[in-house]
Amino acid sequence: RAIAGVQTSATGAPPESDAPAVSSPESSTSTSSVRRALGRRRGSSDDRVNIGGNVTVREGEVVLGDAVAIGGSVTVDGEVRGSVAAIGGNVMLGPHAVVGEDVAAIGGHLTRDPGARVEGKISEVGLGDIFTSRQWSRTWNSDAVFGPSFALMSTIFRLVISCLCCAFVVLLGQPYVDRVGARAFYEPVKSWAMGFLVELLFAPAIVLVCLLLIITIIGIPLLLILIPIIIGVLFIVALFGFASVARVIGQKVGERLHWTETNAYLITFVGVVAIMTPLLLARLLGVAGGPLSPIAFGLMVLGRLVEYLVWTVGLGAVVLSRFSPQTPPAASMVTTGPIVSA
């Protein structure tokens, strides 16, 4: 054997170990699959997260983790093996998009091509419609969209719903409502500043919570549950503040009119009506139209401003009452029982 090996080397033929091996179909298939996998991994990353911008996964790209945009949109034309989420933006899935887990558009819209493939759940929470300019234009110019009569009826309906919600709040905790109302009445500037601070920090706090949930193991499913809960809690807190301020305003209106009414619910209803009176007058003048339209517009702006101030002051008063439970010195002057005529 050694002599044969030497003779083979001498003749220039390749040794037995250097001879090319005959590849079987199985080995060629595995080799090609490895090459395809390596090719797909080339240019890939674990997660793709952008805060304040857009995320784009082009055709042929592979993201091994999640694709998330906070304050922007996500466009997928390639493959995302994790989840896709856009908070405050839109999600667009192209014809070649492949998503291995869930897809969520929070505060935006989802556009999906029929050829896109999604392995998990698809969720669309359109919270951002409230803050779009188109929605604000519909709110401020609902007369032009739906007609003045419809705008008047919708305002009356909102008045009734507000009265019922405030009555429920008074039923749950009238002493607490009186204490918050006293805080709002005797510290209005401080209450407004605190309420405005809460409103100012609410959106960044939501973004921070979303970011923390996305980058942890908890992920997107809990995010879709937690965000509506946070918004609902804030609304309930603001409703308590609104009812408290409405009750104080109702008491002051009763004192001006020399009422002797003792019903706490009726007093609160009077306060809600007083708050929404400018807007109701604007709707009535809008039905009349003609030369009264500028006056109606001015009253509408005034009504929106009054409602905003009441909601903000009430929210701040609730926060102040929570962190500073001491009642203001002059709070004892607020009427919490019957209104005695002068």
C-alpha positions as CSV (number, residue, x, y, z in Angstrom):
1,R,0.0,0.0,0.0
2,A,2.8,2.4,0.8
3,I,4.5,1.7,-2.5
4,A,1.2,2.2,-4.3
5,G,0.7,5.5,-2.5
6,V,4.2,6.7,-3.5
7,Q,3.7,5.6,-7.1
8,T,0.4,7.5,-7.2
9,S,2.1,10.7,-5.9
10,A,4.9,10.3,-8.3
11,T,2.5,10.2,-11.2
12,G,0.9,13.4,-10.1
13,A,-2.5,11.9,-9.3
14,P,-4.1,13.3,-6.3
15,P,-4.0,11.3,-3.1
16,E,-7.0,9.4,-1.9
17,S,-7.8,12.0,0.8
18,D,-7.7,14.9,-1.6
19,A,-10.0,13.3,-4.1
20,P,-13.3,15.1,-4.4
21,A,-16.1,13.4,-2.6
22,V,-19.3,12.5,-4.4
23,S,-22.1,14.5,-2.9
24,S,-25.3,12.8,-2.2
25,P,-28.7,14.6,-2.7
26,E,-29.1,14.8,1.1
27,S,-25.8,16.6,1.6
28,S,-26.4,19.0,-1.2
29,T,-29.9,19.8,0.2
30,S,-28.5,20.5,3.7
31,T,-25.7,22.6,2.2
32,S,-28.1,24.8,0.2
33,S,-30.3,25.2,3.2
34,V,-27.4,26.4,5.3
35,R,-26.4,28.8,2.6
36,R,-29.9,30.2,2.4
37,A,-30.0,30.6,6.1
38,L,-26.6,32.4,6.1
39,G,-27.8,34.6,3.3
40,R,-31.0,35.5,5.2
41,R,-29.0,36.2,8.3
42,R,-26.7,38.5,6.5
43,G,-27.8,42.1,7.3
44,S,-30.2,41.0,10.0
45,S,-30.5,42.3,13.6
46,D,-32.2,41.2,16.8
47,D,-34.5,44.1,17.4
48,R,-35.3,47.3,15.5
49,V,-36.7,50.0,17.7
50,N,-37.0,53.7,16.9
51,I,-38.3,56.4,19.2
52,G,-39.6,59.5,17.4
53,G,-39.1,58.0,14.0
54,N,-40.2,55.3,11.5
55,V,-39.0,51.7,11.1
56,T,-38.7,50.2,7.7
57,V,-38.0,46.5,6.9
58,R,-37.2,46.3,3.2
59,E,-37.9,43.3,1.0
60,G,-35.2,40.6,1.6
61,E,-34.3,41.9,5.1
62,V,-34.9,39.7,8.2
63,V,-35.3,41.1,11.7
64,L,-34.8,38.3,14.2
65,G,-36.5,40.2,17.0
66,D,-39.3,42.9,17.1
67,A,-39.8,45.9,14.9
68,V,-41.2,48.8,17.1
69,A,-41.7,52.5,16.4
70,I,-42.7,54.8,19.2
71,G,-44.1,58.1,17.7
72,G,-43.7,56.8,14.2
73,S,-44.8,54.2,11.7
74,V,-43.6,50.7,10.8
75,T,-43.4,49.6,7.2
76,V,-42.6,45.9,6.6
77,D,-41.8,44.4,3.2
78,G,-39.5,41.8,4.5
79,E,-39.6,39.3,7.4
80,V,-39.9,40.1,11.1
81,R,-39.7,37.0,13.3
82,G,-40.9,38.8,16.4
83,S,-43.7,41.3,16.8
84,V,-44.5,44.5,15.0
85,A,-45.8,47.5,16.9
86,A,-46.4,51.1,16.2
87,I,-47.3,53.5,19.0
88,G,-48.7,56.7,17.8
89,G,-48.2,55.7,14.2
90,N,-49.4,53.4,11.4
91,V,-48.4,49.8,10.5
92,M,-48.0,49.0,6.8
93,L,-47.5,45.4,5.7
94,G,-46.4,44.9,2.1
95,P,-47.2,42.0,-0.2
96,H,-44.0,40.1,0.8
97,A,-44.3,40.9,4.5
98,V,-43.9,38.0,7.0
99,V,-44.5,38.5,10.7
100,G,-43.8,35.6,13.1
101,E,-45.7,37.0,16.1
102,D,-48.3,39.7,16.8
103,V,-49.0,43.0,15.0
104,A,-50.3,46.0,16.9
105,A,-51.1,49.6,15.8
106,I,-51.8,51.7,18.9
107,G,-52.9,55.2,18.1
108,G,-52.8,54.6,14.3
109,H,-54.1,52.5,11.5
110,L,-53.1,49.1,10.1
111,T,-52.7,48.6,6.3
112,R,-52.2,45.0,5.3
113,D,-51.6,43.7,1.8
114,P,-53.5,40.5,1.0
115,G,-50.2,38.8,0.4
116,A,-48.8,39.6,3.8
117,R,-48.6,36.8,6.3
118,V,-49.0,37.2,10.0
119,E,-48.6,34.3,12.4
120,G,-49.9,36.0,15.6
121,K,-52.8,38.3,16.5
122,I,-53.6,41.6,14.8
123,S,-54.7,44.5,17.0
124,E,-55.6,48.0,16.1
125,V,-56.3,50.6,18.8
126,G,-57.2,53.9,17.2
127,L,-56.5,56.2,20.1
128,G,-54.7,58.6,18.0
129,D,-57.8,59.6,16.1
130,I,-58.8,61.9,19.0
131,F,-55.7,64.0,18.5
132,T,-55.5,64.3,14.8
133,S,-56.2,67.6,13.2
134,R,-59.1,66.1,11.2
135,Q,-60.9,65.0,14.3
136,W,-60.3,68.3,16.0
137,S,-61.7,70.1,12.9
138,R,-64.8,67.8,13.1
139,T,-65.2,68.7,16.8
140,W,-64.8,72.4,16.4
141,N,-66.8,72.6,13.1
142,S,-69.4,69.9,13.7
143,D,-72.0,72.3,12.4
144,A,-70.5,72.2,8.9
145,V,-70.1,68.4,9.0
146,F,-73.4,67.2,10.6
147,G,-75.6,70.3,10.6
148,P,-76.4,72.7,13.5
149,S,-79.4,70.7,14.7
150,F,-77.4,67.6,15.1
151,A,-74.6,69.5,16.9
152,L,-77.2,70.9,19.3
153,M,-78.7,67.5,20.0
154,S,-75.2,65.9,20.5
155,T,-74.3,68.7,23.0
156,I,-77.6,68.1,24.9
157,F,-76.9,64.4,25.0
158,R,-73.4,65.0,26.3
159,L,-74.8,67.3,29.0
160,V,-77.2,64.5,30.1
161,I,-74.3,62.0,30.2
162,S,-72.1,64.4,32.2
163,C,-74.9,64.9,34.7
164,L,-75.4,61.2,35.2
165,C,-71.7,60.5,35.6
166,C,-71.3,63.4,38.1
167,A,-74.3,62.0,40.0
168,F,-72.7,58.6,40.2
169,V,-69.4,60.2,41.5
170,V,-71.3,62.1,44.2
171,L,-73.1,58.9,45.1
172,L,-69.8,57.1,45.5
173,G,-68.1,59.7,47.7
174,Q,-69.7,63.0,48.5
175,P,-67.3,63.9,51.4
176,Y,-64.4,63.4,49.1
177,V,-66.0,65.4,46.3
178,D,-66.6,68.2,48.8
179,R,-63.0,68.2,49.9
180,V,-61.7,68.2,46.3
181,G,-64.1,71.0,45.4
182,A,-62.8,73.1,48.4
183,R,-59.3,72.5,47.2
184,A,-60.2,73.6,43.6
185,F,-62.2,76.7,44.8
186,Y,-59.6,78.1,47.2
187,E,-56.5,77.1,45.3
188,P,-57.5,77.3,41.6
189,V,-54.2,78.4,40.2
190,K,-52.2,75.7,42.0
191,S,-54.8,73.2,41.0
192,W,-54.7,74.2,37.4
193,A,-50.9,74.1,37.4
194,M,-50.9,70.6,38.8
195,G,-53.6,69.4,36.4
196,F,-51.7,70.9,33.4
197,L,-48.5,69.2,34.6
198,V,-50.3,65.9,34.7
199,E,-51.7,66.4,31.2
200,L,-48.3,67.5,30.0
201,L,-46.5,64.4,31.4
202,F,-49.2,61.9,30.5
203,A,-48.1,61.2,26.9
204,P,-44.4,60.8,27.8
205,A,-45.4,58.5,30.6
206,I,-47.4,56.3,28.3
207,V,-44.5,56.2,25.8
208,L,-42.1,55.2,28.6
209,V,-44.4,52.5,29.8
210,C,-44.8,51.2,26.3
211,L,-41.0,51.1,25.8
212,L,-40.4,49.3,29.1
213,L,-43.0,46.7,28.3
214,I,-41.8,46.1,24.8
215,I,-38.1,45.6,25.7
216,T,-39.0,43.2,28.5
217,I,-40.3,39.7,28.4
218,I,-43.9,40.9,29.0
219,G,-44.1,42.4,25.5
220,I,-46.9,43.6,23.4
221,P,-49.9,41.5,24.7
222,L,-49.8,43.1,28.1
223,L,-49.2,46.5,26.5
224,L,-52.6,46.2,24.7
225,I,-54.3,45.6,28.0
226,L,-52.4,48.1,30.1
227,I,-52.7,51.2,28.0
228,P,-56.6,51.3,28.0
229,I,-56.5,50.7,31.8
230,I,-54.2,53.6,32.3
231,I,-56.3,55.9,30.2
232,G,-59.5,54.7,32.0
233,V,-58.0,55.4,35.4
234,L,-57.0,58.9,34.3
235,F,-60.5,59.5,33.0
236,I,-62.0,58.4,36.3
237,V,-59.7,60.6,38.3
238,A,-60.5,63.6,36.0
239,L,-64.3,62.8,36.3
240,F,-64.0,63.0,40.1
241,G,-62.3,66.4,39.7
242,F,-64.9,67.6,37.2
243,A,-67.8,66.6,39.5
244,S,-66.2,68.3,42.4
245,V,-65.8,71.6,40.6
246,A,-69.3,71.3,39.2
247,R,-70.7,70.8,42.7
248,V,-68.9,73.9,44.0
249,I,-70.2,76.0,41.0
250,G,-73.7,74.7,41.6
251,Q,-73.5,75.8,45.2
252,K,-72.3,79.3,44.2
253,V,-75.0,79.6,41.6
254,G,-77.6,78.6,44.3
255,E,-76.3,81.2,46.6
256,R,-76.5,83.9,43.9
257,L,-80.1,82.9,43.2
258,H,-81.0,82.6,46.9
259,W,-82.0,78.9,46.7
260,T,-82.7,76.8,49.8
261,E,-82.1,73.5,47.9
262,T,-80.5,70.7,49.8
263,N,-80.3,67.9,47.2
264,A,-76.6,67.3,46.4
265,Y,-77.4,65.8,43.0
266,L,-79.5,68.7,41.9
267,I,-76.8,71.1,43.0
268,T,-74.3,69.2,40.9
269,F,-76.6,69.2,37.9
270,V,-76.9,73.0,38.2
271,G,-73.1,73.2,38.2
272,V,-72.7,71.0,35.1
273,V,-75.4,73.1,33.3
274,A,-73.6,76.3,34.3
275,I,-70.3,75.0,32.9
276,M,-71.9,74.0,29.6
277,T,-74.1,77.0,29.2
278,P,-71.8,78.9,26.8
279,L,-71.6,75.9,24.5
280,L,-75.3,75.4,24.6
281,L,-75.9,79.0,23.7
282,A,-73.4,78.6,20.8
283,R,-75.4,75.6,19.5
284,L,-78.7,77.5,19.8
285,L,-77.3,80.5,17.9
286,G,-75.8,78.1,15.4
287,V,-79.2,76.7,14.6
288,A,-80.4,80.3,13.9
289,G,-77.4,81.0,11.7
290,G,-77.1,84.2,9.7
291,P,-75.6,87.2,11.4
292,L,-75.5,85.3,14.7
293,S,-72.8,82.9,13.4
294,P,-69.8,85.0,14.7
295,I,-71.4,85.2,18.1
296,A,-72.0,81.5,18.1
297,F,-68.4,80.9,17.2
298,G,-67.1,83.1,20.0
299,L,-69.4,81.4,22.5
300,M,-68.2,78.0,21.3
301,V,-64.6,79.0,21.9
302,L,-65.5,80.3,25.3
303,G,-67.4,77.1,26.1
304,R,-64.5,74.9,25.1
305,L,-62.1,77.0,27.2
306,V,-64.4,76.8,30.2
307,E,-64.7,73.1,30.0
308,Y,-61.0,72.7,29.6
309,L,-60.3,74.8,32.7
310,V,-62.9,72.9,34.8
311,W,-61.4,69.5,33.8
312,T,-57.8,70.6,34.4
313,V,-58.5,72.4,37.7
314,G,-60.5,69.4,38.9
315,L,-57.7,67.0,37.9
316,G,-55.1,69.0,39.7
317,A,-57.3,69.3,42.8
318,V,-57.7,65.5,43.0
319,V,-53.9,65.1,42.7
320,L,-53.3,67.8,45.4
321,S,-55.8,66.2,47.7
322,R,-54.1,62.9,47.2
323,F,-50.6,64.1,48.0
324,S,-51.6,66.9,50.4
325,P,-54.7,65.7,52.3
326,Q,-54.8,68.7,54.6
327,T,-57.9,70.8,53.8
328,P,-57.2,74.5,53.0
329,P,-57.9,76.8,55.9
330,A,-60.8,78.5,54.2
331,A,-62.4,75.2,53.0
332,S,-64.7,75.2,56.0
333,M,-66.5,78.1,54.4
334,V,-67.6,75.9,51.4
335,T,-71.2,74.9,51.8
336,T,-71.5,71.1,52.0
337,G,-75.0,71.0,53.4
338,P,-78.1,73.0,52.7
339,I,-77.8,76.3,50.9
340,V,-79.3,78.9,53.2
341,S,-80.9,81.9,51.6
342,A,-79.5,85.3,52.5
